[in-house]
């Protein structure tokens, strides 16, 4: 379940870290840091799907 959340919010961490290294805003796309935020459109649905599947499997194993 944690991996799903990590995958979902990894672009935010990447944008934050690269903005600190470059000394720019993490929302500025021209510096490169803001480009990572566009990955949220893919990683949030994938991460949430992994989270939901892991929760269902965990509940199914608990009932056995």
Secondary structure as a PSIPRED ss2 file (coil, helix, strand):
# PSIPRED VFORMAT (PSIPRED V4.0)

   1 X C   1.000  0.000  0.000
   2 X H   0.000  1.000  0.000
   3 X H   0.000  1.000  0.000
   4 X H   0.000  1.000  0.000
   5 X H   0.000  1.000  0.000
   6 X H   0.000  1.000  0.000
   7 X H   0.000  1.000  0.000
   8 X H   0.000  1.000  0.000
   9 X H   0.000  1.000  0.000
  10 X H   0.000  1.000  0.000
  11 X H   0.000  1.000  0.000
  12 X H   0.000  1.000  0.000
  13 X H   0.000  1.000  0.000
  14 X H   0.000  1.000  0.000
  15 X H   0.000  1.000  0.000
  16 X H   0.000  1.000  0.000
  17 X H   0.000  1.000  0.000
  18 X H   0.000  1.000  0.000
  19 X H   0.000  1.000  0.000
  20 X H   0.000  1.000  0.000
  21 X H   0.000  1.000  0.000
  22 X H   0.000  1.000  0.000
  23 X C   1.000  0.000  0.000
  24 X C   1.000  0.000  0.000
  25 X C   1.000  0.000  0.000
  26 X C   1.000  0.000  0.000
  27 X C   1.000  0.000  0.000
  28 X C   1.000  0.000  0.000
  29 X H   0.000  1.000  0.000
  30 X H   0.000  1.000  0.000
  31 X H   0.000  1.000  0.000
  32 X C   1.000  0.000  0.000
  33 X C   1.000  0.000  0.000
  34 X H   0.000  1.000  0.000
  35 X H   0.000  1.000  0.000
  36 X H   0.000  1.000  0.000
  37 X H   0.000  1.000  0.000
  38 X H   0.000  1.000  0.000
  39 X H   0.000  1.000  0.000
  40 X H   0.000  1.000  0.000
  41 X H   0.000  1.000  0.000
  42 X H   0.000  1.000  0.000
  43 X H   0.000  1.000  0.000
  44 X H   0.000  1.000  0.000
  45 X H   0.000  1.000  0.000
  46 X H   0.000  1.000  0.000
  47 X H   0.000  1.000  0.000
  48 X H   0.000  1.000  0.000
  49 X H   0.000  1.000  0.000
  50 X H   0.000  1.000  0.000
  51 X H   0.000  1.000  0.000
  52 X H   0.000  1.000  0.000
  53 X H   0.000  1.000  0.000
  54 X H   0.000  1.000  0.000
  55 X H   0.000  1.000  0.000
  56 X H   0.000  1.000  0.000
  57 X H   0.000  1.000  0.000
  58 X H   0.000  1.000  0.000
  59 X H   0.000  1.000  0.000
  60 X H   0.000  1.000  0.000
  61 X H   0.000  1.000  0.000
  62 X H   0.000  1.000  0.000
  63 X H   0.000  1.000  0.000
  64 X C   1.000  0.000  0.000
